């Protein structure tokens, strides 16, 4: 286990004293589940509390537990050294939680919306002055129209069922595939499904706005653990494999490419232009990107890709003339 | 010794101090400080620990004895220590558990999970299924976030070096901060630009170097209400309904968003797709090249043609 920050542990130690003061005789596993930590961690915390107290640190100065109860795996606090009162929220803690709850409030498909609204109000009341600062942090979630997919996939995840997806890739290719859905992720802009794809035989992220149809299957998901919460440790969906390296010279206005795509390197050029190198999965994808950038790209490498982009543009202009 | 053990003993000692504890008393009496090798090592450790306690919301107050101005004492204000009563339901604790996972980096996820721990101490067990399967993860804010947030809470102006996206120009800005906004996976500061004398949005990733406060605290008063969306967009974005002619079997993602099918044109399917940003849709549509032709409106058609004409000059053969 990575070393825990002292502030996190101190917070939990104080929280444990409050919690155990209110709940005498709680089994260790229940305490662990309540705080979302391992039983070993709870025991280690209790052993630390047992030797803590007021200066002097004689037996009567220390926090104390019932030893008999402890021997049978149950925690009963017998002396809290006056630390039983719950600690208030720090300003940045209140801001981080309140801004997060207000973000969730905007998420479509969050069940029990009333709990989201009520907990926001309770937090604001408990936070006092910090609540005013929290309103200075504002998360504006995009709301793509994917509510029907979202609901169906959520149910499938809860029921442990496999689903059939009809999906269109960024290269405009439609595929059918069976997947074991693991989690629905929202990054503030889009929804993604993380799933074990039977066709690719690996974990894939599917953009919900590119899902054309969802059918819940009779079969149960075989690999739900491969897409479960442990994998969720990665902050952002991984969207790209990496086969083809390209280099683009882009205008300052297209700086978002350097900021939001997984670029290999960024070089500042004269006049605010940038040279970015990035690895991409398919030629089709990067060709679409460059076409959309228009005059904000002035140079593309390799040369064959530049030619392919130009050919596609010439072909499109001809189509416009034919339809005019 | 675990630093958390020393911190806990410090909190307990300062809570129980008859009136206050001086630094020398702390060093002599509190478990963990007695092992520091030198006065300097003690000073450094104690300064860090004071910051930690304050960040956790523990009301550490200094108390200077009347007779000796340089004799600083510390205590914990027990009246300000306690969390006000907050009666959480199991569903609400479930929401808080989801909320604590929202931030993907330490600068906000650490504080959020500490907050959750404190609330768990007084709350019931969470309702397990309240948020199962859903995860909201926001991109970590840039380093500038913390300084800007600090300036926002003390209502002071900030100054920083900024690279403008439209021109690439790098300039020093003085801004009265109003709000930090996350939109489309990016963080922005919205505030009043003193040079331009107008509200502006600044993408945090384009701030170069440090953000410093300038002038007095308490001078910035954000307007009661303002439309963050308008400031972010720069100008109002153009909405509309696109009429598109698609080659058969192409543009499945567009077809999924179509509001109404229309009569076909030559060998193409015609459909209508609503949009809220002409330029963003033009980026997407130009990417389809000849598979998608814009029939209207004219502003969208022209935006796509502009992109295609520029791209047509990229090749070596032209």
Contacts between the chains, C-beta under 8 A, distances in Angstrom:
chain1	res1	chain2	res2	distance
A	5	B	110	6.6
A	6	B	2	7.3
A	6	B	3	3.9
A	6	B	4	4.6
A	6	B	7	6.0
A	6	B	52	6.7
A	7	B	52	5.4
A	7	B	55	6.7
A	7	B	56	6.1
A	7	B	110	7.1
A	7	B	114	6.5
A	8	B	110	6.7
A	8	B	113	6.8
A	8	B	114	6.0
A	8	B	117	7.5
A	9	B	2	7.2
A	9	B	4	3.8
A	10	B	4	4.7
A	10	B	7	4.6
A	10	B	8	5.9
A	10	B	11	7.5
A	10	B	52	7.4
A	10	B	56	6.9
A	11	B	56	6.2
A	11	B	114	4.4
A	11	B	117	5.0
A	11	B	118	6.4
A	12	B	117	5.2
A	13	B	4	6.3
A	13	B	8	5.3
A	14	B	8	7.3
A	14	B	11	7.1
A	14	B	118	8.0
A	14	B	121	7.9
A	15	B	117	4.9
A	15	B	118	5.7
A	15	B	120	6.6
A	15	B	121	3.7
A	16	B	121	7.4
A	18	B	121	4.4
A	18	B	122	6.8
A	19	B	120	7.4
A	19	B	121	4.5
A	19	B	122	7.7
A	22	B	122	7.7
A	33	B	125	7.1
A	34	B	120	6.2
A	34	B	125	5.7
A	35	B	117	6.5
A	35	B	120	5.7
A	36	B	97	7.5
A	36	B	120	7.7
A	48	B	2	6.8
A	48	B	4	7.2
A	48	B	5	5.5
A	48	B	8	7.4
A	49	B	8	7.7
A	51	B	5	7.7
A	52	B	5	6.5
A	52	B	8	5.0
A	52	B	9	5.5
A	52	B	12	6.5
A	52	B	31	7.5
A	53	B	9	7.4
A	53	B	12	6.1
A	54	B	12	5.7
A	54	B	13	6.1
A	54	B	16	4.9
A	55	B	9	7.9
A	55	B	13	5.3
A	55	B	29	4.0
A	55	B	30	5.9
A	55	B	31	7.4
A	56	B	29	7.9
A	57	B	31	6.0
A	81	B	12	5.7
A	81	B	16	7.5
A	82	B	12	8.0
A	82	B	15	6.5
A	82	B	16	6.7
A	83	B	11	7.5
A	83	B	12	6.1
A	83	B	15	6.9
A	85	B	81	6.3
A	85	B	82	4.6
A	85	B	83	7.9
A	86	B	82	6.4
A	86	B	83	4.3
A	86	B	118	6.5
A	86	B	121	5.2
A	86	B	122	4.9
A	87	B	56	7.0
A	87	B	57	6.5
A	87	B	58	6.7
A	87	B	81	6.4
A	87	B	82	7.5
A	87	B	83	6.2
A	87	B	118	5.7
A	88	B	57	5.1
A	88	B	80	7.4
A	88	B	81	6.6
A	88	B	82	6.2
A	88	B	83	4.5
A	88	B	84	7.3
A	88	B	118	7.7
A	89	B	57	5.6
A	89	B	83	6.8
A	89	B	115	5.3
A	89	B	118	6.1
A	89	B	119	7.9
A	90	B	54	7.7
A	90	B	55	5.5
A	90	B	56	5.1
A	90	B	57	3.2
A	90	B	58	7.9
A	90	B	111	6.9
A	90	B	114	7.4
A	90	B	115	7.7
A	91	B	57	7.0
A	91	B	153	7.0
A	92	B	55	6.5
A	92	B	108	7.8
A	92	B	111	4.5
A	92	B	149	7.9
A	93	B	56	7.7
A	93	B	57	6.6
A	93	B	111	4.4
A	93	B	112	7.0
A	93	B	114	5.3
A	93	B	115	3.7
A	93	B	118	7.3
A	94	B	115	6.6
A	95	B	111	7.5
A	95	B	149	7.3
A	96	B	103	6.4
A	96	B	108	4.5
A	96	B	109	7.5
A	96	B	111	4.3
A	96	B	112	3.9
A	96	B	115	6.5
A	97	B	96	6.7
A	97	B	99	5.7
A	97	B	100	6.9
A	97	B	111	7.9
A	97	B	112	5.3
A	97	B	115	4.4
A	97	B	116	7.0
A	97	B	119	8.0
A	100	B	99	3.7
A	100	B	100	7.0
A	100	B	102	4.1
A	100	B	103	6.8
A	100	B	112	6.0
A	101	B	95	6.4
A	101	B	96	7.2
A	101	B	99	4.7
A	103	B	99	7.8
A	103	B	102	6.1
A	103	B	136	6.4
A	103	B	138	7.2
A	103	B	182	7.8
A	104	B	95	6.5
A	104	B	98	6.1
A	104	B	99	5.8
A	104	B	102	7.3
A	104	B	136	6.3
A	107	B	134	7.3
A	107	B	136	6.1
A	109	B	134	6.9
A	110	B	131	7.1
A	110	B	134	6.7
A	111	B	130	6.5
A	111	B	131	7.5
A	112	B	91	5.0
A	112	B	94	7.7
A	112	B	95	7.5
A	112	B	130	5.8
A	115	B	89	6.6
A	115	B	91	3.8
A	115	B	92	5.0
A	115	B	94	7.1
A	115	B	95	5.3
A	115	B	130	7.0
A	116	B	95	5.2
A	118	B	89	7.6
A	118	B	92	6.3
A	119	B	88	6.9
A	119	B	92	3.9
A	119	B	95	5.0
A	119	B	96	6.2
A	122	B	86	5.3
A	122	B	87	7.5
A	122	B	88	6.8
A	122	B	92	7.0
A	123	B	86	7.8
A	125	B	84	7.0
A	125	B	86	7.4
A	126	B	83	6.3
A	126	B	84	5.2
A	126	B	86	4.7
A	128	B	84	7.7
A	133	B	149	7.5
A	133	B	152	6.6
A	133	B	153	4.3
A	136	B	149	7.4
A	136	B	152	4.7
A	136	B	153	7.3
A	136	B	177	7.9
A	136	B	178	7.4
A	136	B	179	5.2
A	136	B	180	6.2
A	136	B	222	7.8
A	137	B	149	7.1
A	137	B	179	7.5
A	137	B	180	4.9
A	137	B	181	8.0
A	138	B	179	5.5
A	138	B	180	6.9
A	138	B	181	4.7
A	138	B	182	7.3
A	138	B	228	6.3
A	139	B	138	6.6
A	139	B	181	7.5
A	139	B	182	4.4
A	139	B	183	7.9
A	140	B	181	6.1
A	140	B	182	6.7
A	140	B	183	4.4
A	140	B	228	7.0
A	140	B	229	7.1
A	140	B	232	8.0
A	142	B	183	7.8
A	142	B	184	6.6
A	145	B	257	7.5
A	153	B	133	8.0
A	154	B	133	5.4
A	154	B	134	7.0
A	157	B	132	7.2
A	157	B	133	4.0
A	158	B	129	7.1
A	158	B	132	5.9
A	158	B	133	6.3
A	168	B	252	3.9
A	168	B	253	4.9
A	168	B	256	7.7
A	172	B	250	6.0
A	172	B	251	6.5
A	172	B	252	6.9
A	172	B	253	7.4
A	172	B	288	6.8
A	172	B	291	6.9
A	174	B	249	7.9
A	174	B	252	5.0
A	183	B	133	5.8
A	183	B	134	7.7
A	183	B	135	5.6
A	184	B	133	5.7
A	184	B	134	5.3
A	184	B	135	6.8
A	185	B	135	4.9
A	185	B	136	7.7
A	185	B	137	6.3
A	186	B	134	7.6
A	186	B	135	7.1
A	186	B	136	4.6
A	186	B	137	7.4
A	187	B	136	8.0
A	187	B	137	6.0
A	187	B	138	7.0
A	187	B	139	7.0
A	187	B	185	5.8
A	188	B	136	7.6
A	188	B	138	5.1
A	188	B	139	7.0
A	188	B	182	5.9
A	188	B	183	7.3
A	188	B	184	6.9
A	188	B	185	5.4
A	189	B	184	4.8
A	189	B	185	5.1
A	209	B	253	6.9
A	209	B	256	7.7
A	209	B	257	7.8
A	210	B	253	5.3
A	212	B	252	5.8
A	212	B	253	7.9
A	212	B	256	5.5
A	232	B	135	5.6
A	235	B	104	3.5
A	235	B	105	7.5
A	235	B	137	5.4
A	235	B	139	7.5
A	235	B	140	7.1
A	236	B	104	7.2
A	236	B	137	6.7
A	236	B	139	6.9
A	251	B	168	7.9
A	252	B	163	7.8
A	252	B	164	7.4
A	252	B	165	6.0
A	252	B	166	6.9
A	252	B	167	6.2
A	252	B	168	3.3
A	253	B	165	6.0
A	253	B	166	6.1
A	255	B	163	8.0
A	255	B	165	5.6
A	255	B	206	7.3
A	256	B	165	7.9
A	256	B	186	7.9
A	259	B	186	7.0
A	259	B	203	7.8
A	259	B	205	5.2
A	260	B	185	6.2
A	260	B	186	7.3
A	271	B	168	6.6
A	272	B	167	6.1
A	272	B	168	1.7
A	272	B	169	7.1
A	273	B	168	7.3
A	287	B	287	7.6
A	287	B	289	7.7
A	288	B	287	3.1
A	288	B	288	7.1
A	288	B	289	7.8
A	289	B	287	6.8
A	290	B	311	6.4
A	290	B	314	7.3
A	291	B	286	4.5
A	291	B	287	4.9
A	291	B	289	6.0
A	291	B	307	6.3
A	291	B	308	6.9
A	291	B	311	5.1
A	292	B	282	7.4
A	292	B	283	3.6
A	292	B	284	6.4
A	292	B	285	8.0
A	292	B	286	4.8
A	292	B	287	4.6
A	292	B	307	6.3
A	293	B	283	7.3
A	293	B	307	7.2
A	293	B	311	7.9
A	294	B	286	6.7
A	294	B	306	5.8
A	294	B	307	3.1
A	294	B	308	7.5
A	294	B	309	7.9
A	294	B	310	4.3
A	294	B	311	6.2
A	295	B	306	7.2
A	295	B	307	7.5
A	295	B	310	3.8
A	297	B	310	7.7
A	297	B	311	7.5
A	297	B	314	6.9
A	298	B	314	8.0
A	299	B	314	7.6
A	300	B	314	5.6
A	303	B	316	5.6
A	306	B	314	4.8
A	306	B	315	5.4
A	306	B	316	6.5
A	307	B	315	4.3
A	307	B	316	6.1
A	307	B	317	6.2
A	309	B	311	5.4
A	309	B	314	5.3
A	309	B	315	7.1
A	310	B	311	6.5
A	310	B	312	5.5
A	310	B	313	7.0
A	310	B	314	4.8
A	310	B	315	2.9
A	310	B	317	7.3
A	310	B	318	5.9
A	311	B	315	6.7
A	312	B	289	4.0
A	312	B	290	7.2
A	312	B	311	7.5
A	313	B	289	6.8
A	313	B	308	4.6
A	313	B	309	7.5
A	313	B	310	8.0
A	313	B	311	3.8
A	313	B	312	3.9
A	313	B	314	7.6
A	314	B	312	5.1
A	314	B	318	8.0
A	315	B	289	6.2
A	315	B	290	4.5
A	316	B	286	7.7
A	316	B	289	4.3
A	316	B	290	4.4
A	316	B	293	7.6
A	316	B	308	5.1
A	317	B	305	7.4
A	317	B	308	5.4
A	317	B	309	6.9
A	317	B	312	6.3
A	318	B	290	7.3
A	319	B	290	4.3
A	319	B	293	5.3
A	320	B	293	5.7
A	320	B	305	6.6
A	320	B	308	7.8
A	322	B	266	7.6
A	323	B	245	6.2
A	323	B	265	6.8
A	323	B	266	6.8
A	323	B	268	7.6
A	323	B	293	5.3
A	323	B	295	7.4
